Amino acid sequence: MTDLCALDSRTRAEPPLGTASRARRWILLEQPGPWGAEALQDSDLPPAVRDRLLDWSRALPARVLLLRRPGGQRPLGTERTLYAGTSQGIGGWLESFALEHVQQVLDLDLDALREGQTVGGLRVLDPLYLVCTNGKHDPCCAKFGLPVAQALLEQVGERVWECSHVGGDRFAGNVVCLPDGLFYGQLDADTARVVVAAHEGGRITLEHFRGRSAHPFAVQAAEVLVRERLGIQGADALRVVSVDRQDDRHRVRFRRLAGPDVVVEVRTRRDGTPARLTCAGATAVAPRYELLELREE
């Protein structure tokens, strides 16, 4: 067995579909310097700021991540950027705040994020790309994420950030495309460039697509399986209109931009071989997804 769970996963040819961490609301705070295994608690954030971020993560709820510039670049003086926004089934939005000091987080009112409404920041017009590099949480994130972040810095400049843990250590290098909430995994520098170029053109790269964070895992998997079966690449070409769950089966109806609806039934299975899901974790059986039925109507 290798020392890195991501290498184990690639050796097993584990498909990444249906593994995007669930999130519909995001709060992203620039915080340079080292992060611990639990970034919010183990960084040098002022306690009051840390507690406010934790409160938002629970109350809204929102996925809170720390950001830093690739290569250890630091902001001027005490300046920080904070982003807040939402990811929906299709689309989403982000707004940014330029803070003169991290303590200004305490002056922000982000409660409107709960209802998906503006929080008064500057609307972000172009996609952001987050690369998990939190090596203290899992060594794979740094080993595979850092080269990806550097490659994307050369491609999209300041629209790429290193970020704290996003989930799915064994799929490192991991990239999150915001505000759409699209997760990609098993990336290196070259494949990351391909994924981002496709995303900039409104297309999904299926080979590395983990799923869309707004949806449950089985629905994420259903979207990937439909796209593979029908050869659909357009990022906004499928929209979930209904989900019916019965035990281990999900029946999902997708609305297409062009053409008839697609209805699929997917079964979640847990009959595989136990494997490591993180470098430090015990072995477990990861879910697998089986396409039982697909029809157009």
N, C-alpha and C positions, 0 to 999 in steps of 0.2 A: 504493500500500500504506500502511496506517495504521502508526503507531509502536507500537501495542499489539497483542500477539498475541491477546488476548481479543476485541478488536473484529474482527480478521481472522476468528477462528473463528465469531463470531456472524454476520458477513456471509456466510460460507460455509454458514450453517445447519448447522454440524457437530453431530451428535448426541453427547451426552456418555456414552452407554451403554458399559459395559465399560472404564472408565478409572479406577476407584478404585484408589489405591495399595494394594499388598498388605501386610497387617499382621494378625497374630493376637494379638500382645502389645503393650502400650503402656506407656510410662513418660513421664510428663508432669511437668515441673518448672517452677514459677513462677520466672521470671527477668525482672524489669522492666528497663527501659532499652533501649538500642539493640541490635539484632542485625545482624550482617553477613550476607553472602550465604550463608555456611555458619554457621548460628546457633550451634551448639555451639562451634565453633572460634573464631568471630569475636565472641562476646559477652565480657563481663568476668567470666565464671565463673572461680573459682579453678582452676588447672590440674589439681589432684588430683580435683576434682569432675567437671570435663570428661572426664578420662580414665576415671573410673568409669562415667559415662554411656555413653561410647563402648564400653567393655568390655561393658556390659550389652547394648548394641545389637547387638554381634556374637555374644556367647556365648549369649544366651537363645533365639533373637534377638528383639529388640523394636524397635518404632518409638519413637524418643525425640524428643520435641518440647519446645520451650520455650513457656511461657505468660506472658501478661501481661494485666492488666485493660484492658478497652476504655477509650479516652480517656486512657491514661497514668496511671491511678490506681495508686499504689504501696502495697504492704503496710505495716503498721505496723512501724517499726524494721527489724529484719533478718528478720522472719518470712517463711516461704515455705510453699507447699503443694506436695506431690508426690502424684501419682496413679499407681497401677499396676494393670493388669488385663488382661483378655483379651476378644477379640471372636471369637465362633464363628459357624458358619453361621446359627444362630438364637440370639439372646441373647448373653450375656457378663456380665462384672461389672467393677467398678472399686472399688478401695479407696484411701483418702486418708490422708496423713500430714501433721500440722501440725508443721513444723520451726521451731525458734527461730532457726536460722541455717542458711544453705545448706551449711555444712560438715557438718551432720548427715546429709547424703546418704551420707557415707562410713561411717556407723554402720548403715545399712540392709542387710538380707540379702533380696534379691529372687529368689534362685535357684529358689524354689518356683514362680515364675511360668512356668518352663520346662515344668512338668507341668500348668499351669493351676490350681494350688492357691493357697490364700490365702497372702498374704505378711504377714499380721498387722496390716493397717491397718483403718481404719473403713470399713465397707461404704457405698458411695454408692448412695442409693436412687432418685434421679431422674436423668434423662439430662443429660449435659453436651453443649454445643455449641461446637466449635472453629472459628474463622474464620481462615483464613490471611491474614495481613497483612504478610508478610515482603517488603516492597518492595525491600530490598537484593538479594534473590534474583531477583525479577522485579517490575517496576513495576506490572504488572496486579494483583498480589496486594494492594498497598496501595490503589491507586485504586479497585478494586471491593470489596475486603474491608472497608475501614474503615467505610463507610456501613452495610454489613451488620452488623458487630459492634455499632455504635451502636444500630441498630434492634432487634437481639435483646436488648441490655442493657435496653431499655425493656420488652421482652416477657417475658424469663425471668430478669432480674436477674443474680445472681452465678453462674448456671449457664452463662453464655457467657464464653468466653475468646478473646482474640487468640492465635494460635499461629504458630510458625515453619512453614517450608515443608512442605506436605503432598503436593505433586505435582499436575500438571495445571494449570500456570500459565494456559494458554489458556482454561480454563473458569472463571476467577475472575469473581465472588466464589465461593469454595469454602467449604462447611460440612461438617464431620464430626460425625456424631451418635454419641456414645459412651454406653454400652459396645457398642452394636450394630454399630459399624463401618460405618454407612451414609454414603456420600459423595454430596453434592449440588453441582452447579455451575451456572454461568451465572446467578447470583442477583444481585438488587439488594435494596434495603431491603424493598420490598413483597413480592416473591416469597419472600424469606427468611422473612418472617413467616408466609406461607402454608405453606411447607415445615415450619417448626417446629411450627405449630399442628397440622398433620396428623400429624407424628411423635409429638407429645404424645397424640394420639388413636389411635396404633397404625396409622397409614396411611402409605403411600408416595406421594409426588408424582412421578409417572412422568416428567413433562416435564423435570425437572431432576435425575433420579436417575442418578448415575454408576455405582453398583454397591455391592456388599458386600465389604469389604476382605478377608474370610476366603477368598474364592474367586479362582481364576485369572480373567484378563480375559475369556476367551471364555465362561466359566460366568457371570460377572457379566452379560454381554450376553445370554446365554440367558435369565436370570431376567427381565430387562427385556422381552425380546421375548415371553415367555410372558404376563407381566402385561398387556402391551399387547393381545395377541391375545384373551385371555380376560377382560379387565377386572378383574383381581385387584389390590386395593389394600392389603389387610391385610399389615402388615409381617411377621408370622409365618405367613402363609398358605401359603407354599411353603418346602419344605426339600429341599436337595440330598441324594439318597441314593446316587447313583452317577454316575461320569463315565468315559466311554470315549473316549480320544483316538486318532485315526488321522490323521497328517499335519496338514492344515489344518482337520480336522473334529472337532468335539466332540459326542458324544451324551450328553445329560444327562437323568437321571430325577429328577423332582421329586415329593415327597410332599405332598399337599394336606391341609389341616386337615379339609376336607369335600369329598368327591367322589373320583373316580378319580385315579391317578397321571397325570402328564403327562410324556411323553417327547419331547424335541426334538433335532434335529440342526442344528448351527450351523456355518457355514463362515467362517473368517477370511480376509479378502481384503486384499491390499496393492497394488491396482491403481489407486489414486486419484492425484490431482494433488499433488505435493510442496507442503508449506506449512510455515510457521513453527510450531513447537511451543512455543517460548518467545520472549520479546521479543529476547533476545540470541543465540539459537541459529540454526544453519543450518537450511535447509529439509529436510524428510523426509516420507515417505509414512506417515501414520498408518493403523493397521489399521481395517478396516470389518468388520461382522458381518452375515451373511446367513442368515436363517431358511430352512432347506431342507425341514424336516418338523416337524410337530407332531401328536401323537396322544394320546388319552386311553386308558388301559388299567387 
